Amino acid sequence: MSAYDIAPGVDAALAAFTLPEKLGFGAVTAPVMFSAEWEEGTWRRGILLPYGRIEVWPGSRVLQYAELVFEGLKAYKVGQSRANLFRAQDNCRRMQRSAERLAMPVVPETLFFQGIKAVTRACAPFIPARSGQSLYLRPFLYGTESGYLLRNSKSFRFMVIANPVESYATGAPTVAIERQEVRAAQGGIGTVKASANYAASLRASSRALARGHTVALWLDATEHRYIQELSGMNFFAVIDGELHTPELDGAILPGITRDSLLKLAPRLGYAVHERPMALDELLGQIGSGRCSELFACGTAAIVMPIGGLAEPDERTFRPAQTDQVAARLRTALLAVQERREPDPFGWVREVA
Ligand SMILES: *Cc1c(COP(=O)(O)O)cnc(C)c1O
């Protein structure tokens, strides 16, 4: 007997699904989803459902107080008969830390894996299999109780939805330096994957897009001097041929891709440095040529080259190279994720 239920309609939903040619990132939604509820101090039995609308009370804490944390990870099936998850245990631990920070119940590892595996297994026949493609999994946890009292909810729902995706071919977009607004401050929730962080960043992101850049580059909340990260990706610079990334300062999200690159890069011959990175110093190093390349990283885009950093007045600082070191790192990481190369750190696990 399975440890979770399967709702009527799941087989029909799976049978009716065909994988479109064009996937994008999030444009196509998998036909099933997983749900488990937490009530009276315990997790209830989970269920696999056809993908569809969910009901929430208008007064629920998720809507009123943004009581919501999430994760993003990928299942790969390139050249393999079974799906493989990349560092899923790290996503599980991070989701637990996120839940703790927001005083929500922790999703136990068994339930987390039950959810992502139930969706991955059901979707296995249509996990796209060209290099760079995958099934993007989006677990999330939210407070369902209604009420305005300033305490956490007493009921919650854990869900997993999924999207067949292709890695977005980006070119080397420019990034808008955000000198006014702040994404996250020390002591806040920047270090966890809380949806509210995105709410705080969306205006700057939209403005950046409207100005022809992809996204905002955030600075520290105290001095507006040190680079933090992009809205959903960590930041790297190549300086004198070595990799530099802002150290985790208590407001930056500790990306799993960031950590993977810090571990893989030395094997490719690159020294790595985690340190406070003053923006103005970096702009000087781009000007002098010492900084030769910039890139960002995250599960979605893996490693995204950055064409330049644009000031609010549109002066743009462009490093001499794009996608040289970034391409090497992306190729190396993707080769591990897709199991074309040995996995020295034990990051990849097959979904039986
Ligand atoms: C998810 C996220 C990242 C990237 O983390 P990965 O684990 O590499 O996907 C970076 N910054 C923010 C703000 C994020 O939410």
The ligand as an SDF file (V2000), in Angstrom:
LIG
                    3D

 15 15  0  0  0  0  0  0  0  0999 V2000
   16.1240   30.3840   -4.6450 C   0  0  0  0  0  0  0  0  0  0  0  0
   16.9720   31.6080   -4.5730 C   0  0  0  0  0  0  0  0  0  0  0  0
   18.3010   31.6180   -5.0210 C   0  0  0  0  0  0  0  0  0  0  0  0
   18.9590   30.4370   -5.6970 C   0  0  0  0  0  0  0  0  0  0  0  0
   19.0080   29.3090   -4.8780 O   0  0  0  0  0  0  0  0  0  0  0  0
   19.2430   27.8610   -5.5060 P   0  0  0  0  0  0  0  0  0  0  0  0
   19.2010   26.9530   -4.3480 O   0  0  0  0  0  0  0  0  0  0  0  0
   20.5830   27.9030   -6.1600 O   0  0  0  0  0  0  0  0  0  0  0  0
   18.1560   27.6480   -6.5010 O   0  0  0  0  0  0  0  0  0  0  0  0
   19.0360   32.7840   -4.8610 C   0  0  0  0  0  0  0  0  0  0  0  0
   18.4900   33.8830   -4.3100 N   0  0  0  0  0  0  0  0  0  0  0  0
   17.2100   33.9120   -3.8790 C   0  0  0  0  0  0  0  0  0  0  0  0
   16.6820   35.1590   -3.2830 C   0  0  0  0  0  0  0  0  0  0  0  0
   16.4140   32.7790   -3.9970 C   0  0  0  0  0  0  0  0  0  0  0  0
   15.1370   32.8250   -3.5830 O   0  0  0  0  0  0  0  0  0  0  0  0
  1  2  1  0
  2  3  1  0
  2 14  2  0
  3  4  1  0
  3 10  2  0
  4  5  1  0
  5  6  1  0
  6  7  2  0
  6  8  1  0
  6  9  1  0
 10 11  1  0
 11 12  2  0
 12 13  1  0
 12 14  1  0
 14 15  1  0
M  END
$$$$
